[in-house]
C-alpha cells in the first residue's frame, strides 16, 4: 500500500455511488460488531450479527481511501525491488472527464478464507480515521490497518468444467442482493482474471467496463499466468 491514501476524505455516499460499494455501511457495521467481540469464543450467527450491527453508529462521515494495492518482487536477501511490480489490484471510482463519464475500476482477486481461497471483487480500500478507533473498538482489539469492501463470488466447485478445464463462478446473492463484507487487505492474495460466460451470442451492449456488472456467470482464467495455472491445475 502507498504511505498516503489516494483520496484523503471520501464520503460514505460517494463510496456507494462512485465506487460501487452499495452495501458499505451495512458491511462496515457488521465488521465493527464482529471485531468488537475480540476473542469471544461464542461466534455469532448471521442473524444475530445483523441485529447487533443496527446499534452501530459511525463517528465519521468520510474515510481515507486507497485506489491500488500492489505486490513487488523481493530478492533472496529480503530487499524489495520497488520498481518491479508483480501484481496489483485496483479499486477506482467512476469520474467525469469533461463531458465523458469514466467507468469505475473494481478488480477481481483471490482472498484467503481459513485454509482456502475465494474469489471476490474489490470495490474500495480504506482505513479508519485514527480518532475513531477508540470510539468503536476496545483497546484489546488488534485492528488491521488497511481494509477492503468486497463483493463475493460463489465458492469454487469441487472440480473444473469437464470441457473447458476452467472453474465456473457466479455472484453470491442473498435475497437478490450481492453478498458483501469487509476484509483485511493483507488477506488478498493476488488478482485474478474472469472470462464472461457469453453463451451462444455475446451481447453487443457488454463492454470491458461493464461486463462484470452485466454478466452473471464467469470462468476463472487459470491460463493467465504460471502462478494461477499452478494453483488451479
C-alpha positions as CSV (number, residue, x, y, z in Angstrom):
1,X,0.0,0.0,0.0
2,X,1.1,3.6,-0.5
3,X,2.1,5.6,2.5
4,X,-0.6,8.1,2.0
5,X,-4.2,7.5,0.8
6,X,-5.2,8.2,-2.8
7,X,-8.1,10.3,-1.6
8,X,-7.9,11.7,2.0
9,X,-11.6,12.2,2.6
10,X,-14.3,10.3,0.7
11,X,-17.9,10.5,1.9
12,X,-19.8,7.3,2.6
13,X,-22.3,8.3,0.0
14,X,-19.6,8.7,-2.6
15,X,-18.2,5.3,-1.7
16,X,-21.7,3.8,-2.5
17,X,-22.3,5.7,-5.7
18,X,-18.9,6.3,-7.4
19,X,-17.0,3.3,-6.1
20,X,-19.9,0.9,-6.3
21,X,-19.7,-0.1,-2.6
22,X,-23.5,-0.3,-2.5
23,X,-23.8,-2.0,0.9
24,X,-20.8,-0.4,2.5
25,X,-22.4,0.9,5.7
26,X,-24.1,-2.4,6.4
27,X,-20.9,-4.4,5.8
28,X,-18.9,-2.0,7.9
29,X,-21.4,-2.1,10.8
30,X,-21.2,-5.9,10.8
31,X,-17.4,-5.8,10.7
32,X,-17.2,-3.5,13.7
33,X,-19.7,-5.6,15.6
34,X,-17.7,-8.8,15.0
35,X,-14.3,-7.2,15.7
36,X,-15.5,-5.6,18.9
37,X,-16.2,-9.0,20.3
38,X,-12.4,-9.7,20.3
39,X,-11.7,-13.3,21.2
40,X,-15.2,-14.1,22.4
41,X,-15.4,-17.9,21.9
42,X,-19.1,-17.9,21.1
43,X,-19.4,-17.0,17.4
44,X,-22.5,-15.0,16.2
45,X,-24.7,-16.4,13.5
46,X,-25.6,-14.1,10.6
47,X,-29.0,-13.1,12.0
48,X,-27.6,-12.2,15.5
49,X,-24.8,-10.2,13.9
50,X,-27.2,-8.2,11.8
51,X,-29.3,-7.4,14.9
52,X,-26.3,-6.1,16.9
53,X,-24.9,-4.2,13.9
54,X,-28.0,-2.0,13.8
55,X,-26.8,-0.3,17.0
56,X,-23.5,0.7,15.4
57,X,-23.2,4.5,14.8
58,X,-20.2,5.7,12.8
59,X,-18.3,8.7,14.4
60,X,-17.3,9.8,10.9
61,X,-18.9,10.6,7.6
62,X,-15.8,10.4,5.5
63,X,-12.9,7.9,5.1
64,X,-9.3,7.9,3.7
65,X,-9.4,5.7,0.6
66,X,-6.7,3.9,-1.4
67,X,-7.0,3.1,-5.1
68,X,-4.4,0.4,-5.5
69,X,-2.5,-2.4,-3.7
70,X,0.5,-3.9,-5.4
71,X,2.9,-6.7,-4.8
72,X,6.6,-6.1,-5.6
73,X,9.5,-8.5,-6.1
74,X,11.7,-9.4,-3.2
75,X,15.2,-10.8,-3.7
76,X,16.9,-13.6,-1.7
77,X,18.3,-11.1,0.8
78,X,14.8,-9.8,1.5
79,X,15.2,-6.5,-0.2
80,X,12.2,-5.3,-2.1
81,X,12.5,-4.4,-5.8
82,X,10.3,-1.4,-5.7
83,X,10.5,-0.8,-9.4
84,X,9.3,-4.4,-10.3
85,X,5.5,-4.8,-9.7
86,X,4.5,-8.4,-9.9
87,X,0.8,-7.9,-9.4
88,X,-1.8,-5.2,-8.4
89,X,-5.4,-4.8,-7.6
90,X,-7.3,-1.5,-8.3
91,X,-10.4,0.0,-6.8
92,X,-11.0,3.3,-8.5
93,X,-14.2,5.4,-8.7
94,X,-16.1,6.5,-11.7
95,X,-15.5,10.1,-12.6
96,X,-16.3,12.8,-15.1
97,X,-13.7,14.0,-17.5
98,X,-15.2,16.8,-19.5
99,X,-18.4,15.5,-20.9
100,X,-17.4,11.9,-20.6
101,X,-18.0,9.5,-17.7
102,X,-15.0,7.3,-17.0
103,X,-16.2,3.9,-15.6
104,X,-15.1,2.7,-12.2
105,X,-12.5,0.0,-11.9
106,X,-13.1,-2.8,-9.4
107,X,-10.7,-5.6,-9.9
108,X,-11.3,-9.2,-9.1
109,X,-9.0,-11.1,-6.7
110,X,-8.4,-14.1,-4.5
111,X,-8.6,-13.8,-0.7
112,X,-7.6,-16.2,2.0
113,X,-10.5,-17.6,3.9
114,X,-9.1,-20.1,6.5
115,X,-7.2,-22.6,4.6
116,X,-8.9,-21.9,1.3
117,X,-9.1,-19.1,-1.3
118,X,-12.3,-17.4,-2.6
119,X,-12.9,-15.1,-5.4
120,X,-14.2,-11.6,-4.9
121,X,-14.5,-8.1,-6.4
122,X,-12.7,-5.3,-4.6
123,X,-14.9,-2.1,-4.6
124,X,-13.0,0.1,-2.1
125,X,-9.9,0.0,0.1
126,X,-9.8,2.3,3.1
127,X,-8.5,2.8,6.7
128,X,-10.3,4.1,9.8
129,X,-9.6,7.7,10.9
130,X,-7.3,7.3,14.0
131,X,-9.6,9.2,16.3
132,X,-12.5,6.9,15.6
133,X,-10.8,3.7,16.5
134,X,-11.0,4.0,20.4
135,X,-14.7,5.1,19.9
136,X,-15.5,1.9,18.1
137,X,-13.2,-0.9,19.4
138,X,-12.0,-2.0,22.8
139,X,-8.2,-1.5,23.4
140,X,-7.6,-5.2,23.3
141,X,-8.6,-5.4,19.6
142,X,-5.8,-5.5,17.1
143,X,-7.3,-3.9,14.1
144,X,-5.8,-4.4,10.5
145,X,-4.6,-1.0,9.2
146,X,-6.0,-1.4,5.7
147,X,-9.4,-2.8,4.9
148,X,-11.3,-3.6,1.8
149,X,-15.0,-3.6,0.9
150,X,-15.6,-6.7,-1.3
151,X,-18.4,-8.5,-3.0
152,X,-18.2,-12.2,-3.1
153,X,-18.5,-14.8,-5.8
154,X,-19.7,-18.4,-5.2
155,X,-17.2,-20.9,-3.8
156,X,-15.1,-22.9,-6.3
157,X,-16.8,-26.1,-7.3
158,X,-15.1,-29.4,-6.4
159,X,-13.8,-29.8,-10.0
160,X,-13.4,-27.6,-13.1
161,X,-15.7,-27.8,-16.0
162,X,-15.1,-31.1,-18.0
163,X,-14.9,-29.4,-21.4
164,X,-13.1,-26.1,-20.7
165,X,-11.0,-27.2,-17.7
166,X,-11.9,-23.9,-16.0
167,X,-13.8,-23.2,-12.8
168,X,-17.3,-21.6,-13.1
169,X,-18.2,-18.8,-10.8
170,X,-21.3,-16.6,-10.2
171,X,-22.1,-13.7,-7.9
172,X,-23.0,-14.7,-4.4
173,X,-26.5,-13.4,-3.7
174,X,-28.8,-13.3,-0.7
175,X,-32.3,-12.2,-1.3
176,X,-31.4,-11.0,-4.7
177,X,-28.6,-8.7,-3.4
178,X,-24.9,-9.2,-3.7
179,X,-23.2,-10.6,-0.6
180,X,-20.6,-8.0,0.6
181,X,-18.3,-7.8,3.6
182,X,-15.1,-6.1,4.9
183,X,-11.8,-8.0,4.8
184,X,-8.2,-7.1,5.7
185,X,-6.3,-6.0,2.6
186,X,-3.5,-8.3,3.9
187,X,-5.7,-11.3,3.2
188,X,-5.9,-10.5,-0.5
189,X,-3.5,-12.9,-2.2
190,X,-3.5,-11.8,-5.9
191,X,-5.6,-10.5,-8.8
192,X,-7.5,-13.0,-11.0
193,X,-8.9,-12.7,-14.5
194,X,-12.5,-13.8,-15.1
195,X,-13.9,-14.6,-18.6
196,X,-17.6,-13.9,-19.1
197,X,-19.7,-16.9,-19.9
198,X,-21.2,-15.5,-23.1
199,X,-23.5,-18.3,-24.1
200,X,-24.4,-18.7,-27.8
201,X,-24.3,-15.0,-28.5
202,X,-22.2,-12.3,-26.9
203,X,-24.5,-9.3,-26.2
204,X,-23.4,-6.2,-28.1
205,X,-24.1,-3.9,-25.1
206,X,-21.5,-5.6,-22.9
207,X,-18.2,-3.7,-22.7
208,X,-14.9,-4.2,-20.9
209,X,-16.0,-1.5,-18.4
210,X,-19.4,-3.0,-17.6
211,X,-19.2,-6.8,-18.2
212,X,-18.5,-7.6,-14.6
213,X,-21.9,-6.0,-13.8
214,X,-23.8,-7.2,-16.9
215,X,-22.7,-10.9,-16.8
216,X,-23.8,-13.2,-14.0
217,X,-21.6,-16.2,-14.7
218,X,-17.8,-16.4,-15.4
219,X,-14.9,-18.7,-16.0
220,X,-11.8,-18.2,-13.9
221,X,-8.9,-17.9,-16.4
222,X,-6.3,-20.3,-15.0
223,X,-4.1,-19.8,-18.0
224,X,-3.5,-16.1,-17.4
225,X,-0.1,-16.8,-15.8
226,X,2.0,-19.6,-14.4
227,X,1.2,-19.0,-10.8
228,X,-2.6,-19.1,-11.4
229,X,-2.2,-22.2,-13.5
230,X,-0.2,-23.9,-10.7
231,X,-3.0,-23.0,-8.2
232,X,-5.8,-24.4,-10.3
233,X,-4.2,-27.2,-12.4
